[in-house]
């Protein structure tokens, strides 16, 4: 994992975007570690790092959203090795809440299920995108300034 983090760090803002894309999808990855390393070790601009992280992470979530749009619960369960019961439970919860629930797509494990469920439900893509951007931007702001405060 360290060499992978080094790879992303070597590419600066692009690396942050790539790392956050992976973390935004169903791939288990920590973009926060990359962001902290970039900010502490390289002195990159915090706001540009937050923006590149947000863009990548939102694209990852939208990737999940479109997986939900093209697949059924059964297919997604099989493809991503997620329990069908968990997907159905999340889908039902998301259906009751609406697209604003995408704000919480930054949450580990639940965020992926939220994004996929919104796709399955064919929630309004613009609403999903707005709330996803809002939640992820705020999260990365907190991560970036927390990392800088520790230095």
Chimera marker file (.cmm) of the C-alpha trace (Angstrom):
<marker_set name="trace">
<marker id="1" x="0.000" y="0.000" z="0.000" r="1" g="1" b="0" radius="0.5"/>
<marker id="2" x="2.906" y="2.353" z="0.710" r="1" g="1" b="0" radius="0.5"/>
<marker id="3" x="4.234" y="2.129" z="-2.840" r="1" g="1" b="0" radius="0.5"/>
<marker id="4" x="0.724" y="2.811" z="-4.133" r="1" g="1" b="0" radius="0.5"/>
<marker id="5" x="0.477" y="5.900" z="-1.933" r="1" g="1" b="0" radius="0.5"/>
<marker id="6" x="3.904" y="7.002" z="-3.186" r="1" g="1" b="0" radius="0.5"/>
<marker id="7" x="2.666" y="6.629" z="-6.760" r="1" g="1" b="0" radius="0.5"/>
<marker id="8" x="-0.278" y="8.958" z="-6.111" r="1" g="1" b="0" radius="0.5"/>
<marker id="9" x="1.894" y="11.411" z="-4.182" r="1" g="1" b="0" radius="0.5"/>
<marker id="10" x="4.356" y="11.574" z="-7.079" r="1" g="1" b="0" radius="0.5"/>
<marker id="11" x="1.575" y="12.846" z="-9.353" r="1" g="1" b="0" radius="0.5"/>
<marker id="12" x="0.486" y="15.674" z="-7.060" r="1" g="1" b="0" radius="0.5"/>
<marker id="13" x="-2.994" y="17.024" z="-7.790" r="1" g="1" b="0" radius="0.5"/>
<marker id="14" x="-3.579" y="14.388" z="-10.488" r="1" g="1" b="0" radius="0.5"/>
<marker id="15" x="-2.532" y="11.713" z="-8.005" r="1" g="1" b="0" radius="0.5"/>
<marker id="16" x="-4.959" y="13.121" z="-5.454" r="1" g="1" b="0" radius="0.5"/>
<marker id="17" x="-7.722" y="12.989" z="-8.043" r="1" g="1" b="0" radius="0.5"/>
<marker id="18" x="-6.890" y="9.396" z="-8.993" r="1" g="1" b="0" radius="0.5"/>
<marker id="19" x="-6.654" y="8.262" z="-5.358" r="1" g="1" b="0" radius="0.5"/>
<marker id="20" x="-9.939" y="9.914" z="-4.470" r="1" g="1" b="0" radius="0.5"/>
<marker id="21" x="-11.615" y="8.414" z="-7.549" r="1" g="1" b="0" radius="0.5"/>
<marker id="22" x="-10.633" y="4.936" z="-6.356" r="1" g="1" b="0" radius="0.5"/>
<marker id="23" x="-11.796" y="5.724" z="-2.828" r="1" g="1" b="0" radius="0.5"/>
<marker id="24" x="-15.103" y="7.021" z="-4.210" r="1" g="1" b="0" radius="0.5"/>
<marker id="25" x="-15.823" y="3.769" z="-6.018" r="1" g="1" b="0" radius="0.5"/>
<marker id="26" x="-16.374" y="0.370" z="-4.454" r="1" g="1" b="0" radius="0.5"/>
<marker id="27" x="-12.574" y="-0.158" z="-4.294" r="1" g="1" b="0" radius="0.5"/>
<marker id="28" x="-11.415" y="-0.056" z="-0.660" r="1" g="1" b="0" radius="0.5"/>
<marker id="29" x="-8.829" y="2.746" z="-0.593" r="1" g="1" b="0" radius="0.5"/>
<marker id="30" x="-8.007" y="5.680" z="1.684" r="1" g="1" b="0" radius="0.5"/>
<marker id="31" x="-7.624" y="8.952" z="-0.159" r="1" g="1" b="0" radius="0.5"/>
<marker id="32" x="-7.301" y="10.709" z="3.196" r="1" g="1" b="0" radius="0.5"/>
<marker id="33" x="-3.840" y="9.174" z="3.688" r="1" g="1" b="0" radius="0.5"/>
<marker id="34" x="-2.766" y="10.452" z="0.266" r="1" g="1" b="0" radius="0.5"/>
<marker id="35" x="-4.196" y="13.906" z="0.987" r="1" g="1" b="0" radius="0.5"/>
<marker id="36" x="-2.437" y="14.113" z="4.347" r="1" g="1" b="0" radius="0.5"/>
<marker id="37" x="0.873" y="13.047" z="2.818" r="1" g="1" b="0" radius="0.5"/>
<marker id="38" x="0.528" y="15.492" z="-0.064" r="1" g="1" b="0" radius="0.5"/>
<marker id="39" x="-0.224" y="18.407" z="2.214" r="1" g="1" b="0" radius="0.5"/>
<marker id="40" x="2.338" y="17.637" z="4.893" r="1" g="1" b="0" radius="0.5"/>
<marker id="41" x="5.230" y="16.324" z="2.784" r="1" g="1" b="0" radius="0.5"/>
<marker id="42" x="4.964" y="18.438" z="-0.342" r="1" g="1" b="0" radius="0.5"/>
<marker id="43" x="3.378" y="21.691" z="0.824" r="1" g="1" b="0" radius="0.5"/>
<marker id="44" x="0.802" y="21.629" z="-1.965" r="1" g="1" b="0" radius="0.5"/>
<marker id="45" x="-1.933" y="24.230" z="-1.934" r="1" g="1" b="0" radius="0.5"/>
<marker id="46" x="-4.659" y="22.972" z="0.440" r="1" g="1" b="0" radius="0.5"/>
<marker id="47" x="-7.593" y="24.332" z="-1.560" r="1" g="1" b="0" radius="0.5"/>
<marker id="48" x="-6.361" y="22.894" z="-4.874" r="1" g="1" b="0" radius="0.5"/>
<marker id="49" x="-5.771" y="19.577" z="-3.122" r="1" g="1" b="0" radius="0.5"/>
<marker id="50" x="-9.308" y="19.668" z="-1.709" r="1" g="1" b="0" radius="0.5"/>
<marker id="51" x="-10.729" y="20.512" z="-5.141" r="1" g="1" b="0" radius="0.5"/>
<marker id="52" x="-8.801" y="17.743" z="-6.923" r="1" g="1" b="0" radius="0.5"/>
<marker id="53" x="-9.832" y="15.276" z="-4.213" r="1" g="1" b="0" radius="0.5"/>
<marker id="54" x="-13.453" y="16.365" z="-4.419" r="1" g="1" b="0" radius="0.5"/>
<marker id="55" x="-13.550" y="16.041" z="-8.207" r="1" g="1" b="0" radius="0.5"/>
<marker id="56" x="-12.041" y="12.558" z="-8.153" r="1" g="1" b="0" radius="0.5"/>
<marker id="57" x="-14.253" y="11.358" z="-5.308" r="1" g="1" b="0" radius="0.5"/>
<marker id="58" x="-17.422" y="12.723" z="-6.914" r="1" g="1" b="0" radius="0.5"/>
<marker id="59" x="-16.503" y="10.992" z="-10.185" r="1" g="1" b="0" radius="0.5"/>
<marker id="60" x="-16.029" y="7.760" z="-8.217" r="1" g="1" b="0" radius="0.5"/>
<marker id="61" x="-19.453" y="8.132" z="-6.615" r="1" g="1" b="0" radius="0.5"/>
<marker id="62" x="-21.049" y="8.885" z="-9.959" r="1" g="1" b="0" radius="0.5"/>
<marker id="63" x="-19.371" y="5.758" z="-11.330" r="1" g="1" b="0" radius="0.5"/>
<marker id="64" x="-21.190" y="3.848" z="-8.556" r="1" g="1" b="0" radius="0.5"/>
<marker id="65" x="-24.417" y="5.681" z="-9.395" r="1" g="1" b="0" radius="0.5"/>
<marker id="66" x="-24.210" y="4.551" z="-13.032" r="1" g="1" b="0" radius="0.5"/>
<marker id="67" x="-23.425" y="0.978" z="-11.987" r="1" g="1" b="0" radius="0.5"/>
<marker id="68" x="-26.701" y="1.163" z="-10.075" r="1" g="1" b="0" radius="0.5"/>
<marker id="69" x="-28.524" y="2.507" z="-13.117" r="1" g="1" b="0" radius="0.5"/>
<marker id="70" x="-27.375" y="-0.277" z="-15.419" r="1" g="1" b="0" radius="0.5"/>
<marker id="71" x="-27.626" y="-3.224" z="-13.043" r="1" g="1" b="0" radius="0.5"/>
<marker id="72" x="-30.292" y="-4.907" z="-10.995" r="1" g="1" b="0" radius="0.5"/>
<marker id="73" x="-29.914" y="-5.532" z="-7.269" r="1" g="1" b="0" radius="0.5"/>
<marker id="74" x="-29.127" y="-9.171" z="-8.019" r="1" g="1" b="0" radius="0.5"/>
<marker id="75" x="-26.458" y="-8.319" z="-10.609" r="1" g="1" b="0" radius="0.5"/>
<marker id="76" x="-24.795" y="-5.697" z="-8.413" r="1" g="1" b="0" radius="0.5"/>
<marker id="77" x="-24.788" y="-8.089" z="-5.478" r="1" g="1" b="0" radius="0.5"/>
<marker id="78" x="-23.056" y="-10.683" z="-7.629" r="1" g="1" b="0" radius="0.5"/>
<marker id="79" x="-20.617" y="-8.272" z="-9.353" r="1" g="1" b="0" radius="0.5"/>
<marker id="80" x="-19.523" y="-6.382" z="-6.248" r="1" g="1" b="0" radius="0.5"/>
<marker id="81" x="-19.909" y="-9.174" z="-3.701" r="1" g="1" b="0" radius="0.5"/>
<marker id="82" x="-22.331" y="-7.128" z="-1.611" r="1" g="1" b="0" radius="0.5"/>
<marker id="83" x="-25.072" y="-8.941" z="0.226" r="1" g="1" b="0" radius="0.5"/>
<marker id="84" x="-28.339" y="-8.556" z="-1.644" r="1" g="1" b="0" radius="0.5"/>
<marker id="85" x="-30.186" y="-8.038" z="1.644" r="1" g="1" b="0" radius="0.5"/>
<marker id="86" x="-27.919" y="-5.074" z="2.498" r="1" g="1" b="0" radius="0.5"/>
<marker id="87" x="-28.443" y="-3.530" z="-0.936" r="1" g="1" b="0" radius="0.5"/>
<marker id="88" x="-32.213" y="-3.867" z="-0.669" r="1" g="1" b="0" radius="0.5"/>
<marker id="89" x="-32.231" y="-2.388" z="2.831" r="1" g="1" b="0" radius="0.5"/>
<marker id="90" x="-30.091" y="0.566" z="1.719" r="1" g="1" b="0" radius="0.5"/>
<marker id="91" x="-32.146" y="1.051" z="-1.449" r="1" g="1" b="0" radius="0.5"/>
<marker id="92" x="-35.371" y="1.168" z="0.575" r="1" g="1" b="0" radius="0.5"/>
<marker id="93" x="-33.856" y="3.644" z="3.031" r="1" g="1" b="0" radius="0.5"/>
<marker id="94" x="-32.525" y="5.862" z="0.237" r="1" g="1" b="0" radius="0.5"/>
<marker id="95" x="-35.892" y="5.752" z="-1.528" r="1" g="1" b="0" radius="0.5"/>
<marker id="96" x="-37.591" y="7.190" z="1.565" r="1" g="1" b="0" radius="0.5"/>
<marker id="97" x="-34.996" y="9.986" z="1.929" r="1" g="1" b="0" radius="0.5"/>
<marker id="98" x="-34.524" y="11.185" z="-1.654" r="1" g="1" b="0" radius="0.5"/>
<marker id="99" x="-31.466" y="12.488" z="-3.503" r="1" g="1" b="0" radius="0.5"/>
<marker id="100" x="-30.279" y="14.702" z="-0.624" r="1" g="1" b="0" radius="0.5"/>
<marker id="101" x="-29.059" y="11.502" z="1.064" r="1" g="1" b="0" radius="0.5"/>
<marker id="102" x="-26.181" y="11.634" z="-1.469" r="1" g="1" b="0" radius="0.5"/>
<marker id="103" x="-24.655" y="14.233" z="0.886" r="1" g="1" b="0" radius="0.5"/>
<marker id="104" x="-23.626" y="11.262" z="3.061" r="1" g="1" b="0" radius="0.5"/>
<marker id="105" x="-21.943" y="9.349" z="0.247" r="1" g="1" b="0" radius="0.5"/>
<marker id="106" x="-18.611" y="10.304" z="1.831" r="1" g="1" b="0" radius="0.5"/>
<marker id="107" x="-19.218" y="7.776" z="4.628" r="1" g="1" b="0" radius="0.5"/>
<marker id="108" x="-16.991" y="4.697" z="4.385" r="1" g="1" b="0" radius="0.5"/>
<marker id="109" x="-18.855" y="1.561" z="3.239" r="1" g="1" b="0" radius="0.5"/>
<marker id="110" x="-22.282" y="3.234" z="3.377" r="1" g="1" b="0" radius="0.5"/>
<marker id="111" x="-21.341" y="5.821" z="0.742" r="1" g="1" b="0" radius="0.5"/>
<marker id="112" x="-20.887" y="3.213" z="-1.944" r="1" g="1" b="0" radius="0.5"/>
<marker id="113" x="-24.236" y="1.621" z="-1.113" r="1" g="1" b="0" radius="0.5"/>
<marker id="114" x="-25.917" y="5.029" z="-1.098" r="1" g="1" b="0" radius="0.5"/>
<marker id="115" x="-24.536" y="5.951" z="-4.525" r="1" g="1" b="0" radius="0.5"/>
<marker id="116" x="-25.408" y="2.598" z="-6.054" r="1" g="1" b="0" radius="0.5"/>
<marker id="117" x="-28.894" y="2.702" z="-4.508" r="1" g="1" b="0" radius="0.5"/>
<marker id="118" x="-29.524" y="6.159" z="-5.934" r="1" g="1" b="0" radius="0.5"/>
<marker id="119" x="-28.606" y="4.752" z="-9.348" r="1" g="1" b="0" radius="0.5"/>
<marker id="120" x="-30.887" y="1.752" z="-8.926" r="1" g="1" b="0" radius="0.5"/>
<marker id="121" x="-33.696" y="4.159" z="-8.033" r="1" g="1" b="0" radius="0.5"/>
<marker id="122" x="-32.799" y="6.389" z="-10.979" r="1" g="1" b="0" radius="0.5"/>
<marker id="123" x="-32.744" y="9.401" z="-8.676" r="1" g="1" b="0" radius="0.5"/>
<marker id="124" x="-32.331" y="12.777" z="-10.363" r="1" g="1" b="0" radius="0.5"/>
<marker id="125" x="-28.697" y="12.850" z="-11.455" r="1" g="1" b="0" radius="0.5"/>
<marker id="126" x="-28.337" y="16.617" z="-10.905" r="1" g="1" b="0" radius="0.5"/>
<marker id="127" x="-29.675" y="16.408" z="-7.370" r="1" g="1" b="0" radius="0.5"/>
<marker id="128" x="-27.409" y="13.459" z="-6.647" r="1" g="1" b="0" radius="0.5"/>
<marker id="129" x="-24.420" y="15.312" z="-8.059" r="1" g="1" b="0" radius="0.5"/>
<marker id="130" x="-25.152" y="18.512" z="-6.109" r="1" g="1" b="0" radius="0.5"/>
<marker id="131" x="-25.465" y="16.708" z="-2.757" r="1" g="1" b="0" radius="0.5"/>
<marker id="132" x="-22.482" y="14.454" z="-3.490" r="1" g="1" b="0" radius="0.5"/>
<marker id="133" x="-20.259" y="17.439" z="-4.305" r="1" g="1" b="0" radius="0.5"/>
<marker id="134" x="-21.422" y="19.283" z="-1.192" r="1" g="1" b="0" radius="0.5"/>
<marker id="135" x="-20.764" y="16.389" z="1.193" r="1" g="1" b="0" radius="0.5"/>
<marker id="136" x="-17.430" y="15.386" z="-0.280" r="1" g="1" b="0" radius="0.5"/>
<marker id="137" x="-16.120" y="18.953" z="-0.488" r="1" g="1" b="0" radius="0.5"/>
<marker id="138" x="-16.906" y="19.561" z="3.181" r="1" g="1" b="0" radius="0.5"/>
<marker id="139" x="-15.323" y="16.256" z="4.165" r="1" g="1" b="0" radius="0.5"/>
<marker id="140" x="-12.116" y="16.997" z="2.261" r="1" g="1" b="0" radius="0.5"/>
<marker id="141" x="-11.946" y="20.496" z="3.755" r="1" g="1" b="0" radius="0.5"/>
<marker id="142" x="-12.084" y="18.953" z="7.217" r="1" g="1" b="0" radius="0.5"/>
<marker id="143" x="-9.484" y="16.302" z="6.314" r="1" g="1" b="0" radius="0.5"/>
<marker id="144" x="-7.087" y="18.827" z="4.749" r="1" g="1" b="0" radius="0.5"/>
<marker id="145" x="-7.198" y="21.370" z="7.529" r="1" g="1" b="0" radius="0.5"/>
<marker id="146" x="-7.041" y="18.653" z="10.179" r="1" g="1" b="0" radius="0.5"/>
<marker id="147" x="-3.883" y="17.268" z="8.546" r="1" g="1" b="0" radius="0.5"/>
<marker id="148" x="-2.345" y="20.732" z="8.423" r="1" g="1" b="0" radius="0.5"/>
<marker id="149" x="-3.277" y="21.412" z="12.050" r="1" g="1" b="0" radius="0.5"/>
<marker id="150" x="-1.290" y="18.350" z="13.126" r="1" g="1" b="0" radius="0.5"/>
<marker id="151" x="1.924" y="19.692" z="11.620" r="1" g="1" b="0" radius="0.5"/>
<link id1="1" id2="2" r="1" g="1" b="0" radius="0.2"/>
<link id1="2" id2="3" r="1" g="1" b="0" radius="0.2"/>
<link id1="3" id2="4" r="1" g="1" b="0" radius="0.2"/>
<link id1="4" id2="5" r="1" g="1" b="0" radius="0.2"/>
<link id1="5" id2="6" r="1" g="1" b="0" radius="0.2"/>
<link id1="6" id2="7" r="1" g="1" b="0" radius="0.2"/>
<link id1="7" id2="8" r="1" g="1" b="0" radius="0.2"/>
<link id1="8" id2="9" r="1" g="1" b="0" radius="0.2"/>
<link id1="9" id2="10" r="1" g="1" b="0" radius="0.2"/>
<link id1="10" id2="11" r="1" g="1" b="0" radius="0.2"/>
<link id1="11" id2="12" r="1" g="1" b="0" radius="0.2"/>
<link id1="12" id2="13" r="1" g="1" b="0" radius="0.2"/>
<link id1="13" id2="14" r="1" g="1" b="0" radius="0.2"/>
<link id1="14" id2="15" r="1" g="1" b="0" radius="0.2"/>
<link id1="15" id2="16" r="1" g="1" b="0" radius="0.2"/>
<link id1="16" id2="17" r="1" g="1" b="0" radius="0.2"/>
<link id1="17" id2="18" r="1" g="1" b="0" radius="0.2"/>
<link id1="18" id2="19" r="1" g="1" b="0" radius="0.2"/>
<link id1="19" id2="20" r="1" g="1" b="0" radius="0.2"/>
<link id1="20" id2="21" r="1" g="1" b="0" radius="0.2"/>
<link id1="21" id2="22" r="1" g="1" b="0" radius="0.2"/>
<link id1="22" id2="23" r="1" g="1" b="0" radius="0.2"/>
<link id1="23" id2="24" r="1" g="1" b="0" radius="0.2"/>
<link id1="24" id2="25" r="1" g="1" b="0" radius="0.2"/>
<link id1="25" id2="26" r="1" g="1" b="0" radius="0.2"/>
<link id1="26" id2="27" r="1" g="1" b="0" radius="0.2"/>
<link id1="27" id2="28" r="1" g="1" b="0" radius="0.2"/>
<link id1="28" id2="29" r="1" g="1" b="0" radius="0.2"/>
<link id1="29" id2="30" r="1" g="1" b="0" radius="0.2"/>
<link id1="30" id2="31" r="1" g="1" b="0" radius="0.2"/>
<link id1="31" id2="32" r="1" g="1" b="0" radius="0.2"/>
<link id1="32" id2="33" r="1" g="1" b="0" radius="0.2"/>
<link id1="33" id2="34" r="1" g="1" b="0" radius="0.2"/>
<link id1="34" id2="35" r="1" g="1" b="0" radius="0.2"/>
<link id1="35" id2="36" r="1" g="1" b="0" radius="0.2"/>
<link id1="36" id2="37" r="1" g="1" b="0" radius="0.2"/>
<link id1="37" id2="38" r="1" g="1" b="0" radius="0.2"/>
<link id1="38" id2="39" r="1" g="1" b="0" radius="0.2"/>
<link id1="39" id2="40" r="1" g="1" b="0" radius="0.2"/>
<link id1="40" id2="41" r="1" g="1" b="0" radius="0.2"/>
<link id1="41" id2="42" r="1" g="1" b="0" radius="0.2"/>
<link id1="42" id2="43" r="1" g="1" b="0" radius="0.2"/>
<link id1="43" id2="44" r="1" g="1" b="0" radius="0.2"/>
<link id1="44" id2="45" r="1" g="1" b="0" radius="0.2"/>
<link id1="45" id2="46" r="1" g="1" b="0" radius="0.2"/>
<link id1="46" id2="47" r="1" g="1" b="0" radius="0.2"/>
<link id1="47" id2="48" r="1" g="1" b="0" radius="0.2"/>
<link id1="48" id2="49" r="1" g="1" b="0" radius="0.2"/>
<link id1="49" id2="50" r="1" g="1" b="0" radius="0.2"/>
<link id1="50" id2="51" r="1" g="1" b="0" radius="0.2"/>
<link id1="51" id2="52" r="1" g="1" b="0" radius="0.2"/>
<link id1="52" id2="53" r="1" g="1" b="0" radius="0.2"/>
<link id1="53" id2="54" r="1" g="1" b="0" radius="0.2"/>
<link id1="54" id2="55" r="1" g="1" b="0" radius="0.2"/>
<link id1="55" id2="56" r="1" g="1" b="0" radius="0.2"/>
<link id1="56" id2="57" r="1" g="1" b="0" radius="0.2"/>
<link id1="57" id2="58" r="1" g="1" b="0" radius="0.2"/>
<link id1="58" id2="59" r="1" g="1" b="0" radius="0.2"/>
<link id1="59" id2="60" r="1" g="1" b="0" radius="0.2"/>
<link id1="60" id2="61" r="1" g="1" b="0" radius="0.2"/>
<link id1="61" id2="62" r="1" g="1" b="0" radius="0.2"/>
<link id1="62" id2="63" r="1" g="1" b="0" radius="0.2"/>
<link id1="63" id2="64" r="1" g="1" b="0" radius="0.2"/>
<link id1="64" id2="65" r="1" g="1" b="0" radius="0.2"/>
<link id1="65" id2="66" r="1" g="1" b="0" radius="0.2"/>
<link id1="66" id2="67" r="1" g="1" b="0" radius="0.2"/>
<link id1="67" id2="68" r="1" g="1" b="0" radius="0.2"/>
<link id1="68" id2="69" r="1" g="1" b="0" radius="0.2"/>
<link id1="69" id2="70" r="1" g="1" b="0" radius="0.2"/>
<link id1="70" id2="71" r="1" g="1" b="0" radius="0.2"/>
<link id1="71" id2="72" r="1" g="1" b="0" radius="0.2"/>
<link id1="72" id2="73" r="1" g="1" b="0" radius="0.2"/>
<link id1="73" id2="74" r="1" g="1" b="0" radius="0.2"/>
<link id1="74" id2="75" r="1" g="1" b="0" radius="0.2"/>
<link id1="75" id2="76" r="1" g="1" b="0" radius="0.2"/>
<link id1="76" id2="77" r="1" g="1" b="0" radius="0.2"/>
<link id1="77" id2="78" r="1" g="1" b="0" radius="0.2"/>
<link id1="78" id2="79" r="1" g="1" b="0" radius="0.2"/>
<link id1="79" id2="80" r="1" g="1" b="0" radius="0.2"/>
<link id1="80" id2="81" r="1" g="1" b="0" radius="0.2"/>
<link id1="81" id2="82" r="1" g="1" b="0" radius="0.2"/>
<link id1="82" id2="83" r="1" g="1" b="0" radius="0.2"/>
<link id1="83" id2="84" r="1" g="1" b="0" radius="0.2"/>
<link id1="84" id2="85" r="1" g="1" b="0" radius="0.2"/>
<link id1="85" id2="86" r="1" g="1" b="0" radius="0.2"/>
<link id1="86" id2="87" r="1" g="1" b="0" radius="0.2"/>
<link id1="87" id2="88" r="1" g="1" b="0" radius="0.2"/>
<link id1="88" id2="89" r="1" g="1" b="0" radius="0.2"/>
<link id1="89" id2="90" r="1" g="1" b="0" radius="0.2"/>
<link id1="90" id2="91" r="1" g="1" b="0" radius="0.2"/>
<link id1="91" id2="92" r="1" g="1" b="0" radius="0.2"/>
<link id1="92" id2="93" r="1" g="1" b="0" radius="0.2"/>
<link id1="93" id2="94" r="1" g="1" b="0" radius="0.2"/>
<link id1="94" id2="95" r="1" g="1" b="0" radius="0.2"/>
<link id1="95" id2="96" r="1" g="1" b="0" radius="0.2"/>
<link id1="96" id2="97" r="1" g="1" b="0" radius="0.2"/>
<link id1="97" id2="98" r="1" g="1" b="0" radius="0.2"/>
<link id1="98" id2="99" r="1" g="1" b="0" radius="0.2"/>
<link id1="99" id2="100" r="1" g="1" b="0" radius="0.2"/>
<link id1="100" id2="101" r="1" g="1" b="0" radius="0.2"/>
<link id1="101" id2="102" r="1" g="1" b="0" radius="0.2"/>
<link id1="102" id2="103" r="1" g="1" b="0" radius="0.2"/>
<link id1="103" id2="104" r="1" g="1" b="0" radius="0.2"/>
<link id1="104" id2="105" r="1" g="1" b="0" radius="0.2"/>
<link id1="105" id2="106" r="1" g="1" b="0" radius="0.2"/>
<link id1="106" id2="107" r="1" g="1" b="0" radius="0.2"/>
<link id1="107" id2="108" r="1" g="1" b="0" radius="0.2"/>
<link id1="108" id2="109" r="1" g="1" b="0" radius="0.2"/>
<link id1="109" id2="110" r="1" g="1" b="0" radius="0.2"/>
<link id1="110" id2="111" r="1" g="1" b="0" radius="0.2"/>
<link id1="111" id2="112" r="1" g="1" b="0" radius="0.2"/>
<link id1="112" id2="113" r="1" g="1" b="0" radius="0.2"/>
<link id1="113" id2="114" r="1" g="1" b="0" radius="0.2"/>
<link id1="114" id2="115" r="1" g="1" b="0" radius="0.2"/>
<link id1="115" id2="116" r="1" g="1" b="0" radius="0.2"/>
<link id1="116" id2="117" r="1" g="1" b="0" radius="0.2"/>
<link id1="117" id2="118" r="1" g="1" b="0" radius="0.2"/>
<link id1="118" id2="119" r="1" g="1" b="0" radius="0.2"/>
<link id1="119" id2="120" r="1" g="1" b="0" radius="0.2"/>
<link id1="120" id2="121" r="1" g="1" b="0" radius="0.2"/>
<link id1="121" id2="122" r="1" g="1" b="0" radius="0.2"/>
<link id1="122" id2="123" r="1" g="1" b="0" radius="0.2"/>
<link id1="123" id2="124" r="1" g="1" b="0" radius="0.2"/>
<link id1="124" id2="125" r="1" g="1" b="0" radius="0.2"/>
<link id1="125" id2="126" r="1" g="1" b="0" radius="0.2"/>
<link id1="126" id2="127" r="1" g="1" b="0" radius="0.2"/>
<link id1="127" id2="128" r="1" g="1" b="0" radius="0.2"/>
<link id1="128" id2="129" r="1" g="1" b="0" radius="0.2"/>
<link id1="129" id2="130" r="1" g="1" b="0" radius="0.2"/>
<link id1="130" id2="131" r="1" g="1" b="0" radius="0.2"/>
<link id1="131" id2="132" r="1" g="1" b="0" radius="0.2"/>
<link id1="132" id2="133" r="1" g="1" b="0" radius="0.2"/>
<link id1="133" id2="134" r="1" g="1" b="0" radius="0.2"/>
<link id1="134" id2="135" r="1" g="1" b="0" radius="0.2"/>
<link id1="135" id2="136" r="1" g="1" b="0" radius="0.2"/>
<link id1="136" id2="137" r="1" g="1" b="0" radius="0.2"/>
<link id1="137" id2="138" r="1" g="1" b="0" radius="0.2"/>
<link id1="138" id2="139" r="1" g="1" b="0" radius="0.2"/>
<link id1="139" id2="140" r="1" g="1" b="0" radius="0.2"/>
<link id1="140" id2="141" r="1" g="1" b="0" radius="0.2"/>
<link id1="141" id2="142" r="1" g="1" b="0" radius="0.2"/>
<link id1="142" id2="143" r="1" g="1" b="0" radius="0.2"/>
<link id1="143" id2="144" r="1" g="1" b="0" radius="0.2"/>
<link id1="144" id2="145" r="1" g="1" b="0" radius="0.2"/>
<link id1="145" id2="146" r="1" g="1" b="0" radius="0.2"/>
<link id1="146" id2="147" r="1" g="1" b="0" radius="0.2"/>
<link id1="147" id2="148" r="1" g="1" b="0" radius="0.2"/>
<link id1="148" id2="149" r="1" g="1" b="0" radius="0.2"/>
<link id1="149" id2="150" r="1" g="1" b="0" radius="0.2"/>
<link id1="150" id2="151" r="1" g="1" b="0" radius="0.2"/>
</marker_set>
